[in-house]
Amino acid sequence: MAGLVAAARSRELGASPGVFEKGDRPGGSMLLSSCVIWRYRTFEDFRAECPGGDPELQRLVFERLDDGIAWLESLGAPVTERETGNPRTVGKRFDPRGLTDALVRAAGEIRLGRTLPEADAPLLLATGGFQGSPELVERYVRPAAPLRLRANRWSAGDGLRLGLECGATTTAGMDEFYGRNMPDAPFDENQFVPLAQLYGRFARVFNERGEEFFAGREVSWSETDLVQATARQPGARAWYVLDDDALEQRVRDRTVAEMVALAPTAVDPAELPFPAPSGARVAVRVAPGITHTIGGLRIDTQARVLDEAMKPIDGLYAAGADAGGISTGGYASGLAAALVLGRIAAESALRAL
Ligand SMILES: Cc1cc2nc3c(=O)[nH]c(=O)nc-3n(C[C@H](O)[C@H](O)[C@H](O)COP(=O)(O)OP(=O)(O)OC[C@H]3O[C@@H](n4cnc5c(N)ncnc54)[C@H](O)[C@@H]3O)c2cc1C
């Protein structure tokens, strides 16, 4: 998302960017996403939901997103819904294939199967975070066991590594990630959205030892806090235990019972490795799927990568999940940050030439 946006914007401004894409297709995780590009309705809510983020970067995303969305539409990206369906957020849902195609058309030539170039030109790191590197996830996120990937398979921290080699510093929240608890069974990329078990707020949540590790805490609306807490439980696993009332609840357009019906790890509560709570009707063994990392390279409001002295590193920019410090402490739209900072990166790199 961030790389294609930056290329499209810099072409629009008269430059000839080169896009180097490691994968065998453009679109990264954007193409796999639900493609709702959104912001909090109020800046105060954004701050309250993501208190560890850099307020200046958050302000940029908040103030420039609506323009960014209008620009995507002007490129011919098809909108499928004009509301997010969440009263606390505003934004639009795009068709991910149509959005990718529109950005590819505007971005120019994409060199597939190519990693970071050796080029004497400003470089934008937009490799999509480090969730695809088990080694980096273990070093920074420190889950109790390896996490399954719920994202494109090429985003393995190449931008982070290169930035660090150039003297960059990182943001707070290097141990944070956005993801979904998934049935504890293999899944493929077509199942990232339908298989997500997004009803932890209605469940009683136990770890393998039978400890109710989230009891008394309110699960956030995105459930990111519960997913991250699951990653720190023994074996990075949890059980969602549901009674009849929980099974009837709705999350977006589905009932909890419908989500459970798709989970291959749903069992009779009698099969739990600890005594079932009274009223339990079904139990689902879940494990976190990691979608993207939240910490990353520290950037300024011109998307320039900063060194430890907070000085910009000459010619080096970052956007998208390679840039940290926006949704720290909570969750905000990764597509929105990639859109806003990708455009800004293009504009500031061209200004500096
Ligand atoms: C199932 C799913 C649902 C989601 N739903 C939403 C949603 O509704 N709303 C939302 O805001 N976000 C959503 N997201 C998250 C969103 O997709 C990401 O936040 C967003 O794509 C991040 O943009 P990016 O540019 O950083 O990374 P990406 O879009 O993933 O792009 C990174 C690109 O870099 C490439 N790359 C990696 N390494 C290299 C290298 N060394 N050299 C060259 N290229 C490289 C990758 O192949 C990839 O194409 C979802 C994600 C998933 C997986």
The ligand as an SDF file (V2000), in Angstrom:
LIG
                    3D

 53 58  0  0  0  0  0  0  0  0999 V2000
   -6.5540  -10.3150    6.3420 C   0  0  0  0  0  0  0  0  0  0  0  0
   -6.1750   -8.8550    6.4940 C   0  0  0  0  0  0  0  0  0  0  0  0
   -7.1860   -7.9280    6.6950 C   0  0  0  0  0  0  0  0  0  0  0  0
   -6.8360   -6.5650    6.8610 C   0  0  0  0  0  0  0  0  0  0  0  0
   -7.8430   -5.6540    6.9230 N   0  0  0  0  0  0  0  0  0  0  0  0
   -7.5290   -4.3400    7.0270 C   0  0  0  0  0  0  0  0  0  0  0  0
   -8.5340   -3.3410    6.9800 C   0  0  0  0  0  0  0  0  0  0  0  0
   -9.7160   -3.5990    6.7370 O   0  0  0  0  0  0  0  0  0  0  0  0
   -8.1630   -2.0440    7.1780 N   0  0  0  0  0  0  0  0  0  0  0  0
   -6.8570   -1.6780    7.3660 C   0  0  0  0  0  0  0  0  0  0  0  0
   -6.5720   -0.4920    7.5330 O   0  0  0  0  0  0  0  0  0  0  0  0
   -5.8760   -2.6010    7.3440 N   0  0  0  0  0  0  0  0  0  0  0  0
   -6.1740   -3.9100    7.1650 C   0  0  0  0  0  0  0  0  0  0  0  0
   -5.1730   -4.8340    7.1050 N   0  0  0  0  0  0  0  0  0  0  0  0
   -3.7680   -4.3790    7.2860 C   0  0  0  0  0  0  0  0  0  0  0  0
   -3.2290   -3.7430    6.0010 C   0  0  0  0  0  0  0  0  0  0  0  0
   -3.2850   -4.6640    4.9450 O   0  0  0  0  0  0  0  0  0  0  0  0
   -1.7770   -3.2930    6.2580 C   0  0  0  0  0  0  0  0  0  0  0  0
   -1.7470   -2.4230    7.3750 O   0  0  0  0  0  0  0  0  0  0  0  0
   -1.2160   -2.5540    5.0490 C   0  0  0  0  0  0  0  0  0  0  0  0
   -1.2560   -3.3540    3.8930 O   0  0  0  0  0  0  0  0  0  0  0  0
    0.2120   -2.1150    5.3550 C   0  0  0  0  0  0  0  0  0  0  0  0
    0.7260   -1.4560    4.2320 O   0  0  0  0  0  0  0  0  0  0  0  0
    2.2640   -1.6160    3.8820 P   0  0  0  0  0  0  0  0  0  0  0  0
    2.4930   -0.8400    2.6480 O   0  0  0  0  0  0  0  0  0  0  0  0
    3.0740   -1.3080    5.0570 O   0  0  0  0  0  0  0  0  0  0  0  0
    2.4380   -3.1930    3.6150 O   0  0  0  0  0  0  0  0  0  0  0  0
    1.9150   -4.1010    2.4030 P   0  0  0  0  0  0  0  0  0  0  0  0
    0.6500   -3.5780    1.8590 O   0  0  0  0  0  0  0  0  0  0  0  0
    1.9090   -5.4960    2.8950 O   0  0  0  0  0  0  0  0  0  0  0  0
    3.0510   -3.9450    1.3120 O   0  0  0  0  0  0  0  0  0  0  0  0
    4.3880   -4.3100    1.5870 C   0  0  0  0  0  0  0  0  0  0  0  0
    5.0170   -4.7950    0.2940 C   0  0  0  0  0  0  0  0  0  0  0  0
    6.4400   -4.8650    0.4360 O   0  0  0  0  0  0  0  0  0  0  0  0
    6.8890   -6.0300   -0.2430 C   0  0  0  0  0  0  0  0  0  0  0  0
    8.2390   -6.3480    0.2470 N   0  0  0  0  0  0  0  0  0  0  0  0
    8.6020   -6.9270    1.4090 C   0  0  0  0  0  0  0  0  0  0  0  0
    9.9420   -6.9730    1.5090 N   0  0  0  0  0  0  0  0  0  0  0  0
   10.4480   -6.4060    0.3940 C   0  0  0  0  0  0  0  0  0  0  0  0
   11.7650   -6.1520   -0.0910 C   0  0  0  0  0  0  0  0  0  0  0  0
   12.8510   -6.4760    0.5790 N   0  0  0  0  0  0  0  0  0  0  0  0
   11.9070   -5.5570   -1.3060 N   0  0  0  0  0  0  0  0  0  0  0  0
   10.8260   -5.2210   -2.0530 C   0  0  0  0  0  0  0  0  0  0  0  0
    9.5400   -5.4370   -1.6420 N   0  0  0  0  0  0  0  0  0  0  0  0
    9.3610   -6.0150   -0.4220 C   0  0  0  0  0  0  0  0  0  0  0  0
    5.8180   -7.0370    0.0570 C   0  0  0  0  0  0  0  0  0  0  0  0
    5.8660   -8.1200   -0.8370 O   0  0  0  0  0  0  0  0  0  0  0  0
    4.5510   -6.1910   -0.0890 C   0  0  0  0  0  0  0  0  0  0  0  0
    4.1030   -6.1620   -1.4270 O   0  0  0  0  0  0  0  0  0  0  0  0
   -5.4790   -6.1790    6.8810 C   0  0  0  0  0  0  0  0  0  0  0  0
   -4.4810   -7.1220    6.6410 C   0  0  0  0  0  0  0  0  0  0  0  0
   -4.8160   -8.4410    6.4390 C   0  0  0  0  0  0  0  0  0  0  0  0
   -3.7310   -9.4440    6.1470 C   0  0  0  0  0  0  0  0  0  0  0  0
  1  2  1  0
  2  3  1  0
  2 52  2  0
  3  4  2  0
  4  5  1  0
  4 50  1  0
  5  6  2  0
  6  7  1  0
  6 13  1  0
  7  8  2  0
  7  9  1  0
  9 10  1  0
 10 11  2  0
 10 12  1  0
 12 13  2  0
 13 14  1  0
 14 15  1  0
 14 50  1  0
 15 16  1  0
 16 17  1  0
 16 18  1  0
 18 19  1  0
 18 20  1  0
 20 21  1  0
 20 22  1  0
 22 23  1  0
 23 24  1  0
 24 25  2  0
 24 26  1  0
 24 27  1  0
 27 28  1  0
 28 29  2  0
 28 30  1  0
 28 31  1  0
 31 32  1  0
 32 33  1  0
 33 34  1  0
 33 48  1  0
 34 35  1  0
 35 36  1  0
 35 46  1  0
 36 37  1  0
 36 45  1  0
 37 38  2  0
 38 39  1  0
 39 40  1  0
 39 45  2  0
 40 41  1  0
 40 42  2  0
 42 43  1  0
 43 44  2  0
 44 45  1  0
 46 47  1  0
 46 48  1  0
 48 49  1  0
 50 51  2  0
 51 52  1  0
 52 53  1  0
M  END
$$$$
